Amino acid sequence: MSSRVRAEADDGGWEAEAMNSGEPPAGDDFPLVPDAALAHQRGRAPAMRYHPWSADQGVELGAVTAAEWYWRCPVCRVWAGPCGRQAAKRTGMGHRHDAHDRPAALRTEACQAARRVCGEMTAARLDDMTTRLTAAHGLTAGIVHSAICRTATAIDGLRSSCDDALFYTGKDIGTARDGDYLRPPHPRVRALVSAIAAELGHPGWLDESMAARARR
């Protein structure tokens, strides 16, 4: 009995064939994948004749042939491929983390931090504040959520400081670099942090904090 027949008898034919298909090793296939194969697609994906879509660590993987694998996001349904199985899994997991899991975690962290200094804060109120701040300051929701978290933690004063909020928000926006920690903040950073403090019920907090620093 051939190795493939034995593998199919064990209900693992696709795995055995993929291992013997001449596909590059897992550590080598990623750099060789054409950019076009990793571009996100929407709509109907090719029929996964070789290996039907199945869940694998937060994404879905499927294959047209032993060497043509695709990933699909179960959250937003974008997909990409074809490429090797390991490349499909890595890029799919990267998309899931960057586009969905990390933003959700940042939103939760921002809401928890904001609630410590603003008892009336709710998830809905946070979303409304984020929408207004992203539009007013031309930033992404992720940057605003991080800035909310840092500003609220600095206002709380137990684990962070005004200098931390200004410097790391500046790094996120791109106006600060390593070594700029105690330099005056860029006007964009100052405007954002000041607006967040006001939204959290602490108008004037930033000016008072910076005045206190100047007196030291």
TORVEXGU-914896 format. One record per residue: residue in three letters; x negated, y negated, z negated of N, C-alpha, C in turn. Coordinates in steps of 0.2 Angstrom, whole numbers, padded with zeros to 4 digits, always signed. Layout:
<atoms>
ALAXYZXYZXYZ/...
</atoms>
This chain:
<atoms>
MET-0004+0006+0000+0000+0000+0000-0004-0006+0000/SER-0003-0011+0004-0007-0017+0005-0006-0021-0001/SER-0011-0026-0002-0010-0030-0008-0004-0035-0008/ARG-0002-0037-0002+0004-0041-0001+0010-0037-0003/VAL+0011-0031-0001+0017-0027-0002+0017-0026-0010/ARG+0011-0024-0013+0011-0023-0020+0013-0029-0024/ALA+0011-0035-0021+0013-0042-0025+0020-0043-0024/GLU+0023-0041-0018+0030-0042-0017+0034-0038-0022/ALA+0032-0032-0023+0035-0027-0027+0035-0030-0034/ASP+0030-0034-0036+0030-0037-0043+0034-0044-0043/ASP+0037-0045-0037+0041-0052-0037+0036-0058-0037/GLY+0030-0057-0035+0025-0062-0035+0022-0063-0028/GLY+0026-0062-0023+0023-0062-0016+0020-0069-0014/TRP+0024-0074-0015+0022-0081-0013+0015-0083-0017/GLU+0015-0081-0023+0009-0082-0027+0002-0079-0024/ALA+0003-0072-0023-0002-0068-0020-0004-0071-0013/GLU+0000-0072-0009-0001-0074-0002-0005-0081-0002/ALA-0002-0086-0007-0005-0092-0007-0013-0091-0009/MET-0014-0087-0014-0021-0086-0016-0025-0083-0011/ASN-0023-0080-0006-0027-0077-0001-0026-0080+0006/SER-0023-0086+0006-0022-0089+0012-0027-0093+0015/GLY-0033-0094+0012-0038-0098+0014-0038-0105+0012/GLU-0033-0107+0008-0032-0114+0005-0038-0115+0001/PRO-0040-0122+0001-0046-0124-0003-0044-0123-0010/PRO-0050-0122-0014-0049-0121-0021-0045-0128-0024/ALA-0042-0127-0030-0038-0132-0033-0042-0138-0034/GLY-0048-0138-0036-0052-0144-0037-0055-0147-0030/ASP-0054-0144-0025-0056-0147-0018-0051-0150-0013/ASP-0045-0148-0014-0040-0149-0009-0038-0157-0010/PHE-0038-0160-0015-0035-0166-0016-0038-0172-0012/PRO-0045-0172-0012-0048-0177-0007-0047-0176+0000/LEU-0045-0170+0002-0044-0169+0009-0037-0170+0012/VAL-0033-0172+0007-0026-0173+0009-0025-0180+0013/PRO-0022-0180+0019-0021-0186+0023-0016-0191+0019/ASP-0018-0197+0020-0013-0202+0016-0006-0201+0018/ALA-0005-0200+0024+0002-0199+0027+0006-0193+0023/ALA+0002-0188+0021+0005-0183+0017+0007-0184+0010/LEU+0004-0190+0008+0006-0192+0001+0011-0198+0000/ALA+0013-0200+0006+0017-0206+0006+0024-0203+0004/HIS+0027-0207+0000+0034-0205-0002+0039-0206+0003/GLN+0043-0201+0003+0049-0200+0008+0055-0200+0005/ARG+0061-0202+0008+0067-0201+0006+0072-0198+0011/GLY+0077-0195+0008+0082-0192+0013+0080-0184+0013/ARG+0082-0181+0018+0082-0173+0018+0074-0171+0019/ALA+0072-0167+0015+0065-0164+0016+0066-0158+0020/PRO+0060-0155+0023+0060-0149+0027+0062-0143+0023/ALA+0065-0138+0026+0067-0132+0023+0061-0129+0020/MET+0062-0127+0013+0056-0123+0010+0057-0116+0011/ARG+0055-0114+0017+0056-0107+0019+0052-0102+0015/TYR+0046-0104+0013+0041-0100+0010+0042-0099+0002/HIS+0043-0105-0001+0044-0105-0008+0050-0110-0009/PRO+0056-0108-0011+0061-0113-0013+0059-0118-0018/TRP+0062-0124-0018+0061-0129-0024+0062-0126-0031/SER+0057-0127-0035+0057-0125-0042+0054-0130-0046/ALA+0056-0130-0053+0054-0135-0057+0047-0133-0060/ASP+0042-0138-0060+0035-0136-0063+0033-0142-0066/GLN+0033-0143-0073+0030-0148-0077+0033-0155-0075/GLY+0040-0155-0075+0043-0162-0073+0044-0164-0066/VAL+0041-0160-0061+0043-0161-0054+0045-0154-0051/GLU+0047-0155-0045+0049-0149-0041+0044-0148-0036/LEU+0042-0141-0035+0038-0139-0030+0041-0135-0025/GLY+0039-0135-0018+0042-0131-0013+0037-0130-0008/ALA+0038-0125-0004+0033-0124+0001+0036-0121+0008/VAL+0034-0124+0013+0036-0122+0020+0032-0115+0022/THR+0025-0116+0021+0021-0110+0022+0016-0109+0016/ALA+0012-0104+0016+0007-0103+0010+0003-0109+0009/ALA+0002-0113+0015-0003-0119+0014+0000-0126+0014/GLU+0007-0126+0015+0011-0132+0016+0016-0133+0010/TRP+0013-0136+0005+0017-0137-0001+0020-0145-0001/TYR+0025-0146-0005+0029-0152-0006+0030-0153-0013/TRP+0031-0159-0015+0033-0161-0022+0040-0165-0021/ARG+0044-0165-0026+0050-0169-0026+0051-0171-0033/CYS+0053-0177-0034+0055-0180-0040+0062-0179-0042/PRO+0063-0176-0048+0070-0174-0050+0074-0180-0052/VAL+0070-0186-0053+0074-0192-0056+0076-0196-0050/CYS+0071-0198-0045+0073-0203-0040+0074-0199-0033/ARG+0072-0193-0033+0073-0189-0027+0068-0190-0021/VAL+0063-0194-0022+0058-0195-0017+0054-0189-0017/TRP+0050-0188-0011+0046-0182-0010+0040-0183-0005/ALA+0036-0179-0005+0030-0180-0001+0026-0173+0001/GLY+0022-0173+0006+0019-0167+0008+0018-0168+0016/PRO+0016-0162+0019+0013-0156+0016+0006-0157+0013/CYS+0004-0153+0008-0003-0153+0006-0004-0146+0002/GLY-0009-0145-0001-0010-0139-0005-0006-0139-0011/ARG-0005-0134-0014-0001-0133-0020-0003-0137-0026/GLN-0009-0137-0027-0012-0141-0033-0012-0149-0032/ALA-0013-0151-0026-0012-0158-0024-0005-0160-0025/ALA+0000-0156-0022+0007-0158-0023+0009-0158-0030/LYS+0006-0154-0034+0008-0154-0041+0005-0160-0045/ARG-0001-0162-0043-0004-0167-0046-0001-0174-0044/THR+0000-0175-0038+0003-0181-0036+0010-0182-0038/GLY+0014-0176-0038+0021-0177-0041+0021-0178-0048/MET+0017-0175-0052+0016-0177-0059+0014-0184-0060/GLY+0009-0186-0056+0007-0193-0057+0013-0198-0055/HIS+0017-0197-0050+0023-0201-0049+0027-0201-0054/ARG+0029-0195-0057+0034-0195-0063+0032-0199-0069/HIS+0025-0198-0070+0022-0202-0076+0023-0210-0075/ASP+0020-0212-0069+0019-0219-0067+0026-0222-0066/ALA+0031-0219-0063+0037-0222-0061+0043-0221-0066/HIS+0042-0216-0070+0048-0215-0074+0046-0214-0082/ASP+0042-0209-0083+0040-0208-0090+0037-0213-0094/ARG+0032-0216-0091+0028-0222-0094+0032-0228-0095/PRO+0036-0230-0090+0040-0236-0091+0046-0235-0096/ALA+0048-0229-0097+0053-0228-0102+0050-0228-0109/ALA+0044-0225-0109+0041-0226-0116+0039-0233-0118/LEU+0037-0237-0113+0036-0244-0114+0042-0248-0116/ARG+0047-0246-0113+0054-0250-0115+0056-0248-0122/THR+0055-0241-0124+0056-0239-0131+0052-0243-0136/GLU+0045-0243-0134+0041-0246-0139+0042-0254-0140/ALA+0044-0257-0134+0046-0264-0135+0052-0265-0139/CYS+0057-0261-0138+0063-0262-0142+0062-0261-0149/GLN+0058-0256-0151+0056-0254-0158+0052-0260-0161/ALA+0047-0263-0158+0043-0268-0160+0048-0274-0161/ALA+0052-0276-0156+0056-0282-0156+0061-0281-0162/ARG+0064-0276-0163+0069-0275-0169+0066-0276-0175/ARG+0059-0275-0176+0056-0276-0183+0056-0284-0184/VAL+0056-0288-0179+0056-0295-0181+0062-0299-0179/CYS+0067-0295-0176+0073-0298-0174+0078-0293-0175/GLY+0082-0293-0181+0086-0288-0183+0092-0287-0178/GLU+0094-0292-0174+0099-0292-0169+0098-0288-0162/MET+0091-0286-0162+0089-0284-0155+0092-0277-0154/THR+0095-0276-0148+0098-0270-0146+0094-0268-0139/ALA+0095-0262-0137+0093-0260-0130+0095-0264-0125/ALA+0102-0266-0125+0105-0270-0120+0102-0277-0120/ARG+0101-0280-0126+0098-0286-0127+0091-0287-0124/LEU+0088-0281-0125+0081-0281-0123+0081-0281-0115/ASP+0085-0277-0112+0085-0277-0105+0087-0283-0102/ASP+0092-0287-0105+0094-0294-0103+0088-0298-0103/MET+0084-0298-0109+0078-0302-0110+0073-0301-0105/THR+0072-0294-0104+0067-0292-0099+0068-0295-0092/THR+0075-0294-0090+0077-0296-0083+0075-0304-0082/ARG+0077-0308-0087+0076-0315-0087+0069-0317-0087/LEU+0065-0313-0091+0058-0315-0091+0054-0313-0085/THR+0056-0307-0082+0052-0305-0076+0054-0310-0070/ALA+0060-0312-0070+0062-0317-0065+0058-0324-0066/ALA+0058-0326-0072+0055-0333-0073+0048-0333-0073/HIS+0044-0327-0074+0037-0327-0074+0034-0323-0069/GLY+0038-0321-0064+0036-0317-0058+0031-0311-0060/LEU+0034-0307-0065+0030-0301-0067+0034-0295-0067/THR+0031-0289-0068+0035-0283-0068+0038-0282-0075/ALA+0043-0277-0075+0046-0275-0081+0041-0272-0086/GLY+0036-0268-0083+0031-0265-0088+0026-0270-0091/ILE+0024-0275-0088+0020-0280-0091+0024-0284-0096/VAL+0030-0286-0094+0034-0289-0099+0035-0285-0105/HIS+0037-0279-0105+0038-0274-0110+0032-0274-0115/SER+0026-0273-0112+0020-0273-0115+0019-0280-0119/ALA+0020-0285-0116+0019-0292-0119+0024-0293-0125/ILE+0030-0290-0124+0035-0290-0130+0033-0286-0136/CYS+0030-0281-0134+0028-0276-0139+0022-0280-0143/ARG+0017-0282-0139+0012-0286-0143+0014-0292-0147/THR+0018-0296-0144+0020-0302-0147+0024-0301-0153/ALA+0029-0296-0153+0032-0294-0159+0028-0291-0164/THR+0023-0287-0162+0018-0284-0167+0014-0290-0170/ALA+0012-0295-0166+0008-0300-0169+0012-0305-0174/ILE+0019-0306-0172+0023-0310-0177+0024-0306-0183/ASP+0025-0299-0183+0025-0295-0189+0019-0296-0193/GLY+0013-0296-0190+0007-0298-0193+0004-0292-0197/LEU+0006-0286-0196+0003-0281-0200-0002-0277-0196/ARG-0001-0276-0190-0006-0272-0186-0009-0276-0180/SER-0008-0282-0179-0010-0286-0174-0010-0293-0175/SER-0013-0297-0170-0013-0304-0171-0011-0308-0165/CYS-0011-0314-0166-0009-0319-0160-0015-0318-0155/ASP-0021-0318-0157-0026-0317-0152-0026-0311-0148/ASP-0024-0305-0151-0023-0299-0148-0018-0299-0143/ALA-0012-0302-0144-0006-0303-0140-0008-0307-0134/LEU-0012-0313-0135-0014-0317-0129-0019-0314-0125/PHE-0024-0311-0128-0030-0308-0124-0027-0302-0120/TYR-0024-0297-0123-0022-0291-0119-0016-0292-0114/THR-0012-0297-0116-0007-0299-0111-0011-0303-0105/GLY-0016-0307-0106-0020-0309-0101-0023-0304-0096/LYS-0026-0299-0099-0029-0294-0095-0023-0290-0091/ASP-0017-0289-0094-0012-0286-0090-0010-0291-0084/ILE-0010-0297-0085-0008-0302-0079-0014-0303-0075/GLY-0020-0302-0077-0026-0303-0073-0029-0310-0074/THR-0028-0313-0079-0031-0320-0080-0036-0319-0086/ALA-0037-0313-0089-0043-0313-0094-0047-0307-0092/ARG-0053-0307-0094-0058-0302-0093-0061-0300-0100/ASP-0065-0295-0100-0069-0293-0106-0073-0299-0108/GLY-0073-0301-0114-0077-0307-0116-0074-0313-0117/ASP-0067-0313-0115-0063-0319-0115-0058-0319-0122/TYR-0060-0315-0126-0055-0313-0132-0053-0320-0135/LEU-0058-0324-0137-0056-0330-0141-0056-0336-0137/ARG-0056-0336-0130-0055-0341-0126-0048-0344-0125/PRO-0047-0350-0124-0040-0352-0123-0036-0348-0118/PRO-0030-0346-0120-0026-0342-0115-0024-0346-0108/HIS-0024-0342-0103-0021-0345-0097-0014-0348-0098/PRO-0012-0354-0094-0006-0356-0095+0000-0351-0094/ARG-0001-0346-0089+0004-0341-0088+0005-0337-0094/VAL-0001-0335-0097+0000-0331-0103+0003-0335-0109/ARG+0001-0341-0110+0004-0345-0115+0011-0346-0114/ALA+0013-0347-0108+0021-0348-0107+0025-0342-0108/LEU+0022-0336-0106+0025-0330-0107+0026-0328-0115/VAL+0020-0328-0118+0021-0326-0125+0025-0331-0129/SER+0025-0337-0128+0029-0342-0131+0036-0341-0130/ALA+0038-0339-0124+0045-0338-0122+0047-0331-0126/ILE+0043-0327-0126+0045-0320-0130+0046-0322-0137/ALA+0042-0326-0140+0043-0327-0147+0049-0331-0148/ALA+0051-0335-0144+0057-0339-0144+0063-0334-0144/GLU+0063-0330-0139+0068-0325-0138+0069-0320-0144/LEU+0064-0319-0148+0064-0315-0154+0066-0319-0160/GLY+0067-0325-0159+0070-0329-0165+0064-0333-0168/HIS+0058-0334-0165+0053-0337-0168+0050-0342-0164/PRO+0054-0347-0162+0051-0353-0158+0046-0357-0162/GLY+0041-0359-0158+0035-0362-0161+0030-0358-0165/TRP+0031-0351-0165+0026-0347-0168+0020-0347-0165/LEU+0019-0347-0158+0013-0347-0155+0009-0354-0156/ASP+0012-0360-0155+0009-0366-0157+0006-0366-0164/GLU+0010-0364-0169+0008-0364-0176+0002-0359-0176/SER+0002-0353-0173-0003-0349-0174-0010-0351-0171/MET-0009-0355-0165-0015-0357-0162-0018-0363-0166/ALA-0013-0367-0169-0016-0373-0173-0019-0370-0179/ALA-0017-0365-0182-0020-0362-0188-0027-0359-0186/ARG-0027-0356-0180-0034-0354-0178-0039-0359-0176/ALA-0037-0365-0174-0041-0371-0172-0044-0374-0179/ARG-0040-0373-0184-0042-0376-0191-0047-0372-0194/ARG-0047-0365-0192-0052-0361-0196-0059-0362-0194/
</atoms>
